[in-house]
Amino acid sequence: MMIKLKNSQGEEFEVDINGDDTVERIKERAEEQTGIPPEEQHLIFNNQRLSDDDQTCRDLNITAGSVVHIVQRP
């Protein structure tokens, strides 16, 4: 399924994931698109920071078309 990653500059990147993918995998896909290493990323979905890298998209109700915001740590 395709989701969108949106950075603080308003740019959007589409990534292909599946329901069993973890937050860690989303961060890896985000790095492929943005160049931001996973350890420098904050991911936010539904106004909640995704802090548990082992949670799956299914656990978090991330579905096709969802927008996950990515913020780079300073």
PDB file of N, H, CA, C and O in Angstrom:
ATOM      1  N   MET A   1       0.851  -1.177   0.000  1.00  0.00           N
ATOM      2  CA  MET A   1       0.000   0.000   0.000  1.00  0.00           C
ATOM      3  C   MET A   1       0.891   1.232   0.000  1.00  0.00           C
ATOM      4  O   MET A   1       2.002   1.208   0.530  1.00  0.00           O
ATOM      5  N   MET A   2       0.411   2.274  -0.580  1.00  0.00           N
ATOM      6  H   MET A   2      -0.491   2.294  -1.011  1.00  0.00           H
ATOM      7  CA  MET A   2       1.172   3.515  -0.667  1.00  0.00           C
ATOM      8  C   MET A   2       0.722   4.472   0.434  1.00  0.00           C
ATOM      9  O   MET A   2      -0.469   4.711   0.628  1.00  0.00           O
ATOM     10  N   ILE A   3       1.721   5.017   1.155  1.00  0.00           N
ATOM     11  H   ILE A   3       2.689   4.822   0.997  1.00  0.00           H
ATOM     12  CA  ILE A   3       1.452   6.079   2.121  1.00  0.00           C
ATOM     13  C   ILE A   3       2.306   7.273   1.725  1.00  0.00           C
ATOM     14  O   ILE A   3       3.220   7.156   0.908  1.00  0.00           O
ATOM     15  N   LYS A   4       1.998   8.420   2.313  1.00  0.00           N
ATOM     16  H   LYS A   4       1.256   8.516   2.976  1.00  0.00           H
ATOM     17  CA  LYS A   4       2.774   9.626   2.033  1.00  0.00           C
ATOM     18  C   LYS A   4       3.560  10.024   3.269  1.00  0.00           C
ATOM     19  O   LYS A   4       3.059   9.974   4.392  1.00  0.00           O
ATOM     20  N   LEU A   5       4.797  10.419   3.037  1.00  0.00           N
ATOM     21  H   LEU A   5       5.204  10.460   2.124  1.00  0.00           H
ATOM     22  CA  LEU A   5       5.615  11.031   4.069  1.00  0.00           C
ATOM     23  C   LEU A   5       5.674  12.507   3.747  1.00  0.00           C
ATOM     24  O   LEU A   5       5.958  12.876   2.608  1.00  0.00           O
ATOM     25  N   LYS A   6       5.415  13.354   4.715  1.00  0.00           N
ATOM     26  H   LYS A   6       5.184  13.054   5.641  1.00  0.00           H
ATOM     27  CA  LYS A   6       5.405  14.796   4.491  1.00  0.00           C
ATOM     28  C   LYS A   6       6.412  15.432   5.439  1.00  0.00           C
ATOM     29  O   LYS A   6       6.340  15.244   6.653  1.00  0.00           O
ATOM     30  N   ASN A   7       7.368  16.199   4.866  1.00  0.00           N
ATOM     31  H   ASN A   7       7.426  16.352   3.880  1.00  0.00           H
ATOM     32  CA  ASN A   7       8.376  16.839   5.714  1.00  0.00           C
ATOM     33  C   ASN A   7       7.933  18.233   6.126  1.00  0.00           C
ATOM     34  O   ASN A   7       6.874  18.707   5.713  1.00  0.00           O
ATOM     35  N   SER A   8       8.748  18.883   6.940  1.00  0.00           N
ATOM     36  H   SER A   8       9.608  18.498   7.275  1.00  0.00           H
ATOM     37  CA  SER A   8       8.369  20.190   7.490  1.00  0.00           C
ATOM     38  C   SER A   8       8.352  21.294   6.434  1.00  0.00           C
ATOM     39  O   SER A   8       7.809  22.370   6.684  1.00  0.00           O
ATOM     40  N   GLN A   9       8.939  21.046   5.255  1.00  0.00           N
ATOM     41  H   GLN A   9       9.381  20.172   5.052  1.00  0.00           H
ATOM     42  CA  GLN A   9       8.882  22.006   4.155  1.00  0.00           C
ATOM     43  C   GLN A   9       7.645  21.804   3.276  1.00  0.00           C
ATOM     44  O   GLN A   9       7.439  22.528   2.302  1.00  0.00           O
ATOM     45  N   GLY A  10       6.823  20.807   3.635  1.00  0.00           N
ATOM     46  H   GLY A  10       6.990  20.219   4.426  1.00  0.00           H
ATOM     47  CA  GLY A  10       5.603  20.542   2.885  1.00  0.00           C
ATOM     48  C   GLY A  10       5.783  19.596   1.717  1.00  0.00           C
ATOM     49  O   GLY A  10       4.824  19.314   0.997  1.00  0.00           O
ATOM     50  N   GLU A  11       7.005  19.095   1.513  1.00  0.00           N
ATOM     51  H   GLU A  11       7.784  19.325   2.097  1.00  0.00           H
ATOM     52  CA  GLU A  11       7.245  18.144   0.431  1.00  0.00           C
ATOM     53  C   GLU A  11       6.665  16.789   0.819  1.00  0.00           C
ATOM     54  O   GLU A  11       6.729  16.383   1.979  1.00  0.00           O
ATOM     55  N   GLU A  12       6.099  16.098  -0.165  1.00  0.00           N
ATOM     56  H   GLU A  12       6.046  16.429  -1.107  1.00  0.00           H
ATOM     57  CA  GLU A  12       5.523  14.779   0.080  1.00  0.00           C
ATOM     58  C   GLU A  12       6.259  13.734  -0.740  1.00  0.00           C
ATOM     59  O   GLU A  12       6.639  13.965  -1.888  1.00  0.00           O
ATOM     60  N   PHE A  13       6.447  12.583  -0.120  1.00  0.00           N
ATOM     61  H   PHE A  13       6.139  12.395   0.813  1.00  0.00           H
ATOM     62  CA  PHE A  13       7.107  11.452  -0.760  1.00  0.00           C
ATOM     63  C   PHE A  13       6.225  10.235  -0.570  1.00  0.00           C
ATOM     64  O   PHE A  13       5.759   9.975   0.539  1.00  0.00           O
ATOM     65  N   GLU A  14       5.989   9.487  -1.631  1.00  0.00           N
ATOM     66  H   GLU A  14       6.367   9.697  -2.533  1.00  0.00           H
ATOM     67  CA  GLU A  14       5.191   8.271  -1.514  1.00  0.00           C
ATOM     68  C   GLU A  14       6.121   7.085  -1.282  1.00  0.00           C
ATOM     69  O   GLU A  14       7.161   6.956  -1.926  1.00  0.00           O
ATOM     70  N   VAL A  15       5.725   6.224  -0.351  1.00  0.00           N
ATOM     71  H   VAL A  15       4.879   6.329   0.173  1.00  0.00           H
ATOM     72  CA  VAL A  15       6.470   4.997  -0.094  1.00  0.00           C
ATOM     73  C   VAL A  15       5.505   3.827  -0.069  1.00  0.00           C
ATOM     74  O   VAL A  15       4.350   3.964   0.334  1.00  0.00           O
ATOM     75  N   ASP A  16       5.990   2.683  -0.502  1.00  0.00           N
ATOM     76  H   ASP A  16       6.929   2.571  -0.829  1.00  0.00           H
ATOM     77  CA  ASP A  16       5.186   1.471  -0.544  1.00  0.00           C
ATOM     78  C   ASP A  16       5.523   0.624   0.679  1.00  0.00           C
ATOM     79  O   ASP A  16       6.674   0.232   0.874  1.00  0.00           O
ATOM     80  N   ILE A  17       4.524   0.349   1.491  1.00  0.00           N
ATOM     81  H   ILE A  17       3.589   0.667   1.333  1.00  0.00           H
ATOM     82  CA  ILE A  17       4.697  -0.467   2.696  1.00  0.00           C
ATOM     83  C   ILE A  17       3.571  -1.469   2.767  1.00  0.00           C
ATOM     84  O   ILE A  17       2.639  -1.424   1.964  1.00  0.00           O
ATOM     85  N   ASN A  18       3.650  -2.390   3.740  1.00  0.00           N
ATOM     86  H   ASN A  18       4.407  -2.426   4.393  1.00  0.00           H
ATOM     87  CA  ASN A  18       2.516  -3.280   3.978  1.00  0.00           C
ATOM     88  C   ASN A  18       2.156  -3.237   5.455  1.00  0.00           C
ATOM     89  O   ASN A  18       2.897  -2.672   6.260  1.00  0.00           O
ATOM     90  N   GLY A  19       1.046  -3.817   5.808  1.00  0.00           N
ATOM     91  H   GLY A  19       0.444  -4.275   5.154  1.00  0.00           H
ATOM     92  CA  GLY A  19       0.522  -3.726   7.164  1.00  0.00           C
ATOM     93  C   GLY A  19       1.417  -4.321   8.225  1.00  0.00           C
ATOM     94  O   GLY A  19       1.341  -3.938   9.392  1.00  0.00           O
ATOM     95  N   ASP A  20       2.270  -5.259   7.832  1.00  0.00           N
ATOM     96  H   ASP A  20       2.332  -5.570   6.884  1.00  0.00           H
ATOM     97  CA  ASP A  20       3.177  -5.889   8.788  1.00  0.00           C
ATOM     98  C   ASP A  20       4.485  -5.127   8.959  1.00  0.00           C
ATOM     99  O   ASP A  20       5.286  -5.471   9.828  1.00  0.00           O
ATOM    100  N   ASP A  21       4.716  -4.100   8.146  1.00  0.00           N
ATOM    101  H   ASP A  21       4.065  -3.820   7.440  1.00  0.00           H
ATOM    102  CA  ASP A  21       5.939  -3.300   8.286  1.00  0.00           C
ATOM    103  C   ASP A  21       5.910  -2.541   9.604  1.00  0.00           C
ATOM    104  O   ASP A  21       4.856  -2.107  10.069  1.00  0.00           O
ATOM    105  N   THR A  22       7.081  -2.393  10.191  1.00  0.00           N
ATOM    106  H   THR A  22       7.937  -2.746   9.813  1.00  0.00           H
ATOM    107  CA  THR A  22       7.208  -1.705  11.474  1.00  0.00           C
ATOM    108  C   THR A  22       7.545  -0.232  11.269  1.00  0.00           C
ATOM    109  O   THR A  22       7.854   0.199  10.158  1.00  0.00           O
ATOM    110  N   VAL A  23       7.483   0.527  12.351  1.00  0.00           N
ATOM    111  H   VAL A  23       7.232   0.176  13.254  1.00  0.00           H
ATOM    112  CA  VAL A  23       7.902   1.932  12.315  1.00  0.00           C
ATOM    113  C   VAL A  23       9.350   2.006  11.854  1.00  0.00           C
ATOM    114  O   VAL A  23       9.720   2.909  11.103  1.00  0.00           O
ATOM    115  N   GLU A  24      10.164   1.066  12.298  1.00  0.00           N
ATOM    116  H   GLU A  24       9.864   0.333  12.908  1.00  0.00           H
ATOM    117  CA  GLU A  24      11.565   1.035  11.874  1.00  0.00           C
ATOM    118  C   GLU A  24      11.673   0.929  10.350  1.00  0.00           C
ATOM    119  O   GLU A  24      12.507   1.596   9.738  1.00  0.00           O
ATOM    120  N   ARG A  25      10.833   0.095   9.742  1.00  0.00           N
ATOM    121  H   ARG A  25      10.156  -0.447  10.239  1.00  0.00           H
ATOM    122  CA  ARG A  25      10.852  -0.062   8.278  1.00  0.00           C
ATOM    123  C   ARG A  25      10.390   1.228   7.595  1.00  0.00           C
ATOM    124  O   ARG A  25      10.935   1.599   6.556  1.00  0.00           O
ATOM    125  N   ILE A  26       9.412   1.903   8.151  1.00  0.00           N
ATOM    126  H   ILE A  26       8.970   1.602   8.995  1.00  0.00           H
ATOM    127  CA  ILE A  26       8.982   3.183   7.569  1.00  0.00           C
ATOM    128  C   ILE A  26      10.142   4.171   7.611  1.00  0.00           C
ATOM    129  O   ILE A  26      10.364   4.911   6.652  1.00  0.00           O
ATOM    130  N   LYS A  27      10.882   4.187   8.717  1.00  0.00           N
ATOM    131  H   LYS A  27      10.702   3.587   9.496  1.00  0.00           H
ATOM    132  CA  LYS A  27      12.037   5.085   8.823  1.00  0.00           C
ATOM    133  C   LYS A  27      13.093   4.751   7.779  1.00  0.00           C
ATOM    134  O   LYS A  27      13.719   5.649   7.216  1.00  0.00           O
ATOM    135  N   GLU A  28      13.294   3.468   7.521  1.00  0.00           N
ATOM    136  H   GLU A  28      12.786   2.738   7.978  1.00  0.00           H
ATOM    137  CA  GLU A  28      14.248   3.061   6.488  1.00  0.00           C
ATOM    138  C   GLU A  28      13.791   3.546   5.115  1.00  0.00           C
ATOM    139  O   GLU A  28      14.587   4.059   4.329  1.00  0.00           O
ATOM    140  N   ARG A  29      12.501   3.379   4.837  1.00  0.00           N
ATOM    141  H   ARG A  29      11.854   2.962   5.475  1.00  0.00           H
ATOM    142  CA  ARG A  29      11.952   3.848   3.549  1.00  0.00           C
ATOM    143  C   ARG A  29      12.034   5.364   3.450  1.00  0.00           C
ATOM    144  O   ARG A  29      12.288   5.909   2.376  1.00  0.00           O
ATOM    145  N   ALA A  30      11.815   6.050   4.585  1.00  0.00           N
ATOM    146  H   ALA A  30      11.608   5.607   5.457  1.00  0.00           H
ATOM    147  CA  ALA A  30      11.928   7.506   4.599  1.00  0.00           C
ATOM    148  C   ALA A  30      13.348   7.937   4.295  1.00  0.00           C
ATOM    149  O   ALA A  30      13.562   8.922   3.588  1.00  0.00           O
ATOM    150  N   GLU A  31      14.324   7.207   4.825  1.00  0.00           N
ATOM    151  H   GLU A  31      14.150   6.407   5.399  1.00  0.00           H
ATOM    152  CA  GLU A  31      15.716   7.542   4.533  1.00  0.00           C
ATOM    153  C   GLU A  31      16.009   7.413   3.042  1.00  0.00           C
ATOM    154  O   GLU A  31      16.731   8.236   2.479  1.00  0.00           O
ATOM    155  N   GLU A  32      15.456   6.388   2.401  1.00  0.00           N
ATOM    156  H   GLU A  32      14.869   5.719   2.858  1.00  0.00           H
ATOM    157  CA  GLU A  32      15.639   6.201   0.963  1.00  0.00           C
ATOM    158  C   GLU A  32      15.120   7.395   0.180  1.00  0.00           C
ATOM    159  O   GLU A  32      15.707   7.777  -0.832  1.00  0.00           O
ATOM    160  N   GLN A  33      14.025   7.986   0.638  1.00  0.00           N
ATOM    161  H   GLN A  33      13.547   7.676   1.460  1.00  0.00           H
ATOM    162  CA  GLN A  33      13.385   9.097  -0.078  1.00  0.00           C
ATOM    163  C   GLN A  33      13.962  10.462   0.294  1.00  0.00           C
ATOM    164  O   GLN A  33      14.068  11.347  -0.555  1.00  0.00           O
ATOM    165  N   THR A  34      14.336  10.632   1.567  1.00  0.00           N
ATOM    166  H   THR A  34      14.250   9.914   2.257  1.00  0.00           H
ATOM    167  CA  THR A  34      14.717  11.968   2.044  1.00  0.00           C
ATOM    168  C   THR A  34      16.191  12.114   2.377  1.00  0.00           C
ATOM    169  O   THR A  34      16.710  13.229   2.435  1.00  0.00           O
ATOM    170  N   GLY A  35      16.868  10.996   2.596  1.00  0.00           N
ATOM    171  H   GLY A  35      16.447  10.090   2.549  1.00  0.00           H
ATOM    172  CA  GLY A  35      18.267  11.048   2.993  1.00  0.00           C
ATOM    173  C   GLY A  35      18.472  11.267   4.487  1.00  0.00           C
ATOM    174  O   GLY A  35      19.611  11.346   4.946  1.00  0.00           O
ATOM    175  N   ILE A  36      17.392  11.367   5.249  1.00  0.00           N
ATOM    176  H   ILE A  36      16.467  11.304   4.877  1.00  0.00           H
ATOM    177  CA  ILE A  36      17.491  11.577   6.692  1.00  0.00           C
ATOM    178  C   ILE A  36      17.674  10.213   7.364  1.00  0.00           C
ATOM    179  O   ILE A  36      16.812   9.344   7.229  1.00  0.00           O
ATOM    180  N   PRO A  37      18.780  10.012   8.085  1.00  0.00           N
ATOM    181  CA  PRO A  37      18.995   8.729   8.755  1.00  0.00           C
ATOM    182  C   PRO A  37      17.905   8.457   9.805  1.00  0.00           C
ATOM    183  O   PRO A  37      17.408   9.391  10.436  1.00  0.00           O
ATOM    184  N   PRO A  38      17.537   7.195   9.991  1.00  0.00           N
ATOM    185  CA  PRO A  38      16.468   6.856  10.939  1.00  0.00           C
ATOM    186  C   PRO A  38      16.679   7.417  12.339  1.00  0.00           C
ATOM    187  O   PRO A  38      15.712   7.813  12.990  1.00  0.00           O
ATOM    188  N   GLU A  39      17.909   7.460  12.814  1.00  0.00           N
ATOM    189  H   GLU A  39      18.694   7.139  12.286  1.00  0.00           H
ATOM    190  CA  GLU A  39      18.150   7.951  14.175  1.00  0.00           C
ATOM    191  C   GLU A  39      17.927   9.448  14.308  1.00  0.00           C
ATOM    192  O   GLU A  39      17.890   9.968  15.423  1.00  0.00           O
ATOM    193  N   GLU A  40      17.776  10.151  13.188  1.00  0.00           N
ATOM    194  H   GLU A  40      17.806   9.728  12.282  1.00  0.00           H
ATOM    195  CA  GLU A  40      17.520  11.597  13.210  1.00  0.00           C
ATOM    196  C   GLU A  40      16.066  11.933  12.893  1.00  0.00           C
ATOM    197  O   GLU A  40      15.719  13.102  12.728  1.00  0.00           O
ATOM    198  N   GLN A  41      15.215  10.910  12.809  1.00  0.00           N
ATOM    199  H   GLN A  41      15.497   9.960  12.943  1.00  0.00           H
ATOM    200  CA  GLN A  41      13.822  11.117  12.413  1.00  0.00           C
ATOM    201  C   GLN A  41      12.868  11.062  13.601  1.00  0.00           C
ATOM    202  O   GLN A  41      13.031  10.267  14.526  1.00  0.00           O
ATOM    203  N   HIS A  42      11.878  11.926  13.540  1.00  0.00           N
ATOM    204  H   HIS A  42      11.745  12.572  12.788  1.00  0.00           H
ATOM    205  CA  HIS A  42      10.676  11.811  14.373  1.00  0.00           C
ATOM    206  C   HIS A  42       9.538  11.599  13.384  1.00  0.00           C
ATOM    207  O   HIS A  42       9.360  12.404  12.470  1.00  0.00           O
ATOM    208  N   LEU A  43       8.773  10.540  13.549  1.00  0.00           N
ATOM    209  H   LEU A  43       8.917   9.886  14.291  1.00  0.00           H
ATOM    210  CA  LEU A  43       7.597  10.305  12.720  1.00  0.00           C
ATOM    211  C   LEU A  43       6.363  10.604  13.542  1.00  0.00           C
ATOM    212  O   LEU A  43       6.269  10.229  14.711  1.00  0.00           O
ATOM    213  N   ILE A  44       5.408  11.290  12.911  1.00  0.00           N
ATOM    214  H   ILE A  44       5.484  11.594  11.961  1.00  0.00           H
ATOM    215  CA  ILE A  44       4.172  11.677  13.597  1.00  0.00           C
ATOM    216  C   ILE A  44       2.992  11.244  12.737  1.00  0.00           C
ATOM    217  O   ILE A  44       2.938  11.525  11.540  1.00  0.00           O
ATOM    218  N   PHE A  45       2.046  10.551  13.377  1.00  0.00           N
ATOM    219  H   PHE A  45       2.091  10.323  14.350  1.00  0.00           H
ATOM    220  CA  PHE A  45       0.835  10.117  12.693  1.00  0.00           C
ATOM    221  C   PHE A  45      -0.333  10.338  13.638  1.00  0.00           C
ATOM    222  O   PHE A  45      -0.287   9.930  14.799  1.00  0.00           O
ATOM    223  N   ASN A  46      -1.375  10.980  13.143  1.00  0.00           N
ATOM    224  H   ASN A  46      -1.412  11.311  12.200  1.00  0.00           H
ATOM    225  CA  ASN A  46      -2.555  11.304  13.962  1.00  0.00           C
ATOM    226  C   ASN A  46      -2.169  12.042  15.246  1.00  0.00           C
ATOM    227  O   ASN A  46      -2.660  11.736  16.333  1.00  0.00           O
ATOM    228  N   ASN A  47      -1.283  13.014  15.090  1.00  0.00           N
ATOM    229  H   ASN A  47      -0.884  13.263  14.208  1.00  0.00           H
ATOM    230  CA  ASN A  47      -0.827  13.856  16.198  1.00  0.00           C
ATOM    231  C   ASN A  47      -0.108  13.084  17.298  1.00  0.00           C
ATOM    232  O   ASN A  47       0.002  13.570  18.424  1.00  0.00           O
ATOM    233  N   GLN A  48       0.380  11.898  16.987  1.00  0.00           N
ATOM    234  H   GLN A  48       0.291  11.504  16.072  1.00  0.00           H
ATOM    235  CA  GLN A  48       1.140  11.113  17.958  1.00  0.00           C
ATOM    236  C   GLN A  48       2.501  10.769  17.384  1.00  0.00           C
ATOM    237  O   GLN A  48       2.622  10.359  16.230  1.00  0.00           O
ATOM    238  N   ARG A  49       3.526  10.943  18.210  1.00  0.00           N
ATOM    239  H   ARG A  49       3.428  11.277  19.148  1.00  0.00           H
ATOM    240  CA  ARG A  49       4.879  10.567  17.801  1.00  0.00           C
ATOM    241  C   ARG A  49       4.991   9.055  17.816  1.00  0.00           C
ATOM    242  O   ARG A  49       4.601   8.407  18.787  1.00  0.00           O
ATOM    243  N   LEU A  50       5.525   8.493  16.740  1.00  0.00           N
ATOM    244  H   LEU A  50       5.842   9.020  15.951  1.00  0.00           H
ATOM    245  CA  LEU A  50       5.696   7.051  16.643  1.00  0.00           C
ATOM    246  C   LEU A  50       7.046   6.699  17.258  1.00  0.00           C
ATOM    247  O   LEU A  50       8.068   6.699  16.572  1.00  0.00           O
ATOM    248  N   SER A  51       7.045   6.401  18.546  1.00  0.00           N
ATOM    249  H   SER A  51       6.215   6.401  19.104  1.00  0.00           H
ATOM    250  CA  SER A  51       8.297   6.213  19.272  1.00  0.00           C
ATOM    251  C   SER A  51       8.694   4.745  19.439  1.00  0.00           C
ATOM    252  O   SER A  51       9.847   4.459  19.762  1.00  0.00           O
ATOM    253  N   ASP A  52       7.769   3.816  19.227  1.00  0.00           N
ATOM    254  H   ASP A  52       6.832   4.049  18.964  1.00  0.00           H
ATOM    255  CA  ASP A  52       8.073   2.394  19.353  1.00  0.00           C
ATOM    256  C   ASP A  52       8.361   1.825  17.964  1.00  0.00           C
ATOM    257  O   ASP A  52       7.448   1.600  17.170  1.00  0.00           O
ATOM    258  N   ASP A  53       9.644   1.596  17.687  1.00  0.00           N
ATOM    259  H   ASP A  53      10.386   1.779  18.332  1.00  0.00           H
ATOM    260  CA  ASP A  53      10.050   1.132  16.359  1.00  0.00           C
ATOM    261  C   ASP A  53       9.514  -0.257  16.013  1.00  0.00           C
ATOM    262  O   ASP A  53       9.535  -0.648  14.846  1.00  0.00           O
ATOM    263  N   ASP A  54       9.036  -1.005  17.004  1.00  0.00           N
ATOM    264  H   ASP A  54       9.019  -0.687  17.952  1.00  0.00           H
ATOM    265  CA  ASP A  54       8.544  -2.357  16.754  1.00  0.00           C
ATOM    266  C   ASP A  54       7.053  -2.424  16.449  1.00  0.00           C
ATOM    267  O   ASP A  54       6.550  -3.484  16.078  1.00  0.00           O
ATOM    268  N   GLN A  55       6.335  -1.309  16.599  1.00  0.00           N
ATOM    269  H   GLN A  55       6.743  -0.447  16.900  1.00  0.00           H
ATOM    270  CA  GLN A  55       4.906  -1.314  16.272  1.00  0.00           C
ATOM    271  C   GLN A  55       4.728  -1.439  14.769  1.00  0.00           C
ATOM    272  O   GLN A  55       5.522  -0.909  13.992  1.00  0.00           O
ATOM    273  N   THR A  56       3.681  -2.145  14.367  1.00  0.00           N
ATOM    274  H   THR A  56       3.036  -2.576  14.998  1.00  0.00           H
ATOM    275  CA  THR A  56       3.411  -2.310  12.939  1.00  0.00           C
ATOM    276  C   THR A  56       2.406  -1.267  12.462  1.00  0.00           C
ATOM    277  O   THR A  56       1.710  -0.628  13.250  1.00  0.00           O
ATOM    278  N   CYS A  57       2.360  -1.126  11.163  1.00  0.00           N
ATOM    279  H   CYS A  57       2.925  -1.646  10.523  1.00  0.00           H
ATOM    280  CA  CYS A  57       1.385  -0.211  10.566  1.00  0.00           C
ATOM    281  C   CYS A  57      -0.027  -0.629  10.956  1.00  0.00           C
ATOM    282  O   CYS A  57      -0.880   0.216  11.225  1.00  0.00           O
ATOM    283  N   ARG A  58      -0.263  -1.916  10.983  1.00  0.00           N
ATOM    284  H   ARG A  58       0.430  -2.602  10.764  1.00  0.00           H
ATOM    285  CA  ARG A  58      -1.584  -2.428  11.371  1.00  0.00           C
ATOM    286  C   ARG A  58      -1.908  -2.008  12.806  1.00  0.00           C
ATOM    287  O   ARG A  58      -3.029  -1.585  13.088  1.00  0.00           O
ATOM    288  N   ASP A  59      -0.924  -2.123  13.721  1.00  0.00           N
ATOM    289  H   ASP A  59      -0.013  -2.466  13.492  1.00  0.00           H
ATOM    290  CA  ASP A  59      -1.128  -1.713  15.115  1.00  0.00           C
ATOM    291  C   ASP A  59      -1.534  -0.248  15.212  1.00  0.00           C
ATOM    292  O   ASP A  59      -2.336   0.128  16.066  1.00  0.00           O
ATOM    293  N   LEU A  60      -0.971   0.576  14.329  1.00  0.00           N
ATOM    294  H   LEU A  60      -0.319   0.270  13.635  1.00  0.00           H
ATOM    295  CA  LEU A  60      -1.155   2.029  14.390  1.00  0.00           C
ATOM    296  C   LEU A  60      -2.277   2.533  13.493  1.00  0.00           C
ATOM    297  O   LEU A  60      -2.533   3.735  13.434  1.00  0.00           O
ATOM    298  N   ASN A  61      -2.949   1.615  12.790  1.00  0.00           N
ATOM    299  H   ASN A  61      -2.740   0.639  12.838  1.00  0.00           H
ATOM    300  CA  ASN A  61      -4.015   1.966  11.844  1.00  0.00           C
ATOM    301  C   ASN A  61      -3.519   2.840  10.698  1.00  0.00           C
ATOM    302  O   ASN A  61      -4.254   3.688  10.191  1.00  0.00           O
ATOM    303  N   ILE A  62      -2.264   2.629  10.291  1.00  0.00           N
ATOM    304  H   ILE A  62      -1.667   1.940  10.703  1.00  0.00           H
ATOM    305  CA  ILE A  62      -1.746   3.305   9.103  1.00  0.00           C
ATOM    306  C   ILE A  62      -2.212   2.491   7.912  1.00  0.00           C
ATOM    307  O   ILE A  62      -1.889   1.309   7.789  1.00  0.00           O
ATOM    308  N   THR A  63      -2.973   3.131   7.035  1.00  0.00           N
ATOM    309  H   THR A  63      -3.235   4.090   7.135  1.00  0.00           H
ATOM    310  CA  THR A  63      -3.566   2.454   5.886  1.00  0.00           C
ATOM    311  C   THR A  63      -3.166   3.181   4.604  1.00  0.00           C
ATOM    312  O   THR A  63      -2.541   4.240   4.651  1.00  0.00           O
ATOM    313  N   ALA A  64      -3.528   2.608   3.473  1.00  0.00           N
ATOM    314  H   ALA A  64      -4.035   1.748   3.435  1.00  0.00           H
ATOM    315  CA  ALA A  64      -3.224   3.223   2.186  1.00  0.00           C
ATOM    316  C   ALA A  64      -3.728   4.664   2.174  1.00  0.00           C
ATOM    317  O   ALA A  64      -4.863   4.942   2.562  1.00  0.00           O
ATOM    318  N   GLY A  65      -2.870   5.569   1.726  1.00  0.00           N
ATOM    319  H   GLY A  65      -1.948   5.343   1.411  1.00  0.00           H
ATOM    320  CA  GLY A  65      -3.235   6.975   1.647  1.00  0.00           C
ATOM    321  C   GLY A  65      -2.939   7.773   2.906  1.00  0.00           C
ATOM    322  O   GLY A  65      -3.058   8.999   2.904  1.00  0.00           O
ATOM    323  N   SER A  66      -2.552   7.093   3.982  1.00  0.00           N
ATOM    324  H   SER A  66      -2.455   6.098   3.983  1.00  0.00           H
ATOM    325  CA  SER A  66      -2.228   7.803   5.225  1.00  0.00           C
ATOM    326  C   SER A  66      -1.044   8.751   4.995  1.00  0.00           C
ATOM    327  O   SER A  66      -0.182   8.509   4.150  1.00  0.00           O
ATOM    328  N   VAL A  67      -1.036   9.826   5.770  1.00  0.00           N
ATOM    329  H   VAL A  67      -1.736  10.022   6.456  1.00  0.00           H
ATOM    330  CA  VAL A  67       0.073  10.788   5.721  1.00  0.00           C
ATOM    331  C   VAL A  67       0.807  10.721   7.050  1.00  0.00           C
ATOM    332  O   VAL A  67       0.226  10.943   8.112  1.00  0.00           O
ATOM    333  N   VAL A  68       2.095  10.410   6.969  1.00  0.00           N
ATOM    334  H   VAL A  68       2.567  10.230   6.106  1.00  0.00           H
ATOM    335  CA  VAL A  68       2.961  10.370   8.143  1.00  0.00           C
ATOM    336  C   VAL A  68       3.920  11.544   8.017  1.00  0.00           C
ATOM    337  O   VAL A  68       4.602  11.691   7.002  1.00  0.00           O
ATOM    338  N   HIS A  69       3.971  12.364   9.034  1.00  0.00           N
ATOM    339  H   HIS A  69       3.418  12.244   9.858  1.00  0.00           H
ATOM    340  CA  HIS A  69       4.852  13.532   9.016  1.00  0.00           C
ATOM    341  C   HIS A  69       6.221  13.131   9.531  1.00  0.00           C
ATOM    342  O   HIS A  69       6.346  12.396  10.509  1.00  0.00           O
ATOM    343  N   ILE A  70       7.243  13.628   8.855  1.00  0.00           N
ATOM    344  H   ILE A  70       7.141  14.226   8.059  1.00  0.00           H
ATOM    345  CA  ILE A  70       8.613  13.344   9.244  1.00  0.00           C
ATOM    346  C   ILE A  70       9.313  14.635   9.609  1.00  0.00           C
ATOM    347  O   ILE A  70       9.311  15.595   8.839  1.00  0.00           O
ATOM    348  N   VAL A  71       9.914  14.653  10.796  1.00  0.00           N
ATOM    349  H   VAL A  71       9.915  13.873  11.421  1.00  0.00           H
ATOM    350  CA  VAL A  71      10.619  15.834  11.286  1.00  0.00           C
ATOM    351  C   VAL A  71      12.050  15.391  11.595  1.00  0.00           C
ATOM    352  O   VAL A  71      12.274  14.370  12.245  1.00  0.00           O
ATOM    353  N   GLN A  72      13.005  16.177  11.118  1.00  0.00           N
ATOM    354  H   GLN A  72      12.823  17.006  10.590  1.00  0.00           H
ATOM    355  CA  GLN A  72      14.406  15.853  11.388  1.00  0.00           C
ATOM    356  C   GLN A  72      14.833  16.466  12.711  1.00  0.00           C
ATOM    357  O   GLN A  72      14.598  17.647  12.968  1.00  0.00           O
ATOM    358  N   ARG A  73      15.459  15.657  13.538  1.00  0.00           N
ATOM    359  H   ARG A  73      15.650  14.697  13.329  1.00  0.00           H
ATOM    360  CA  ARG A  73      15.994  16.152  14.809  1.00  0.00           C
ATOM    361  C   ARG A  73      17.170  17.068  14.525  1.00  0.00           C
ATOM    362  O   ARG A  73      17.961  16.802  13.621  1.00  0.00           O
ATOM    363  N   PRO A  74      17.291  18.139  15.287  1.00  0.00           N
ATOM    364  CA  PRO A  74      18.437  19.051  15.064  1.00  0.00           C
ATOM    365  C   PRO A  74      19.751  18.428  15.498  1.00  0.00           C
ATOM    366  O   PRO A  74      20.802  19.058  15.379  1.00  0.00           O
TER     367      PRO A  74
END
